[in-house]
Amino acid sequence: MKKLVKVLSALALAAALVGCSDLADEEGDAEIAARAAASNKVTYTMASEISRLVYEGYNEGKNGPIIITKGVLKSGWTSKNVYLITLSGTEIIKNQTTGYLTDLKSGFNLKNAYLDNVVSIVTKNIPKNSNLVFAGHSLGGMICQQVVANDTIKKNYNVLNTVCFGSPLLSAGDREGTVQRLGDTSDIVPYLSGSLFNNTLWAIAGLNREDGGYGTDFANAHQSYIRDDEWGKYDVVGKKYGGARITLDLNTKTFYKSKVWFQK
């Protein structure tokens, strides 16, 4: 009888040890997963890094030109939870609102499907009263300026900053938050909007210029905003020698399409 008790006790102990081992394995897996999730948080300090994120919207329509990512914006001693919304520019894709007609409409600050789509996507996917930071290239930068001047966005969200790469001036005076426009000296696109005629001084003087050495190579100048040597002196919200930085949780990065025939 005593031998039987010893055997049963040994079996119970073995079972307990196996159970603890399984639990340890589960806890180990959870810890590994947590570390992996944490490791996908990346801190950016330069405008050129934000431009690279914007350029991910140029994906031939596969994922869409609109990207929303959760993060934390730090400037000086202040730290705020934000949503970074990036918009890519002109790309001729079937059933995507990044064509020349949208360029024309946005350039004259007219209502367009790209603008409507962004407003709709923001209101459906971002909680009200959230802090927003926008960034866009070319047409995307123009749309950004229209979005931050939109009454629905201004009423329901706190727009902190907008940085535009190679984009003309739009909606001057109506936009919420700080807007910074960056433009290479050889890039002519930042002047191609109606604001060049009705707000000439600020359309020119409000552009932060840097010379990337492109001369008359206008096309490459317009794509130059990923260069750290040229735009690394600007922080993540487009301020020269500013100290703002943003830590993004890339696990939350979500692409959205912008179809031509958008319906509310």
GICORWO-V282492 format. One line per field, one symbol per residue. burial: 1 if it has 9 or more other ideal C-beta (glycine too) atoms within 8 Angstrom, else 0. A space follows every 50 residues. Layout:
BEGIN
burial->???
END
This chain:
BEGIN
burial->00000000000000000000000000000000000000011001011111 11111111101001111111111110000101111111111010011110 01101110100111111111111001000111111111111111111111 00110010111111111111110010101111111110111010110011 01110011010101000100110111110111011111100101111111 01101111100100
END
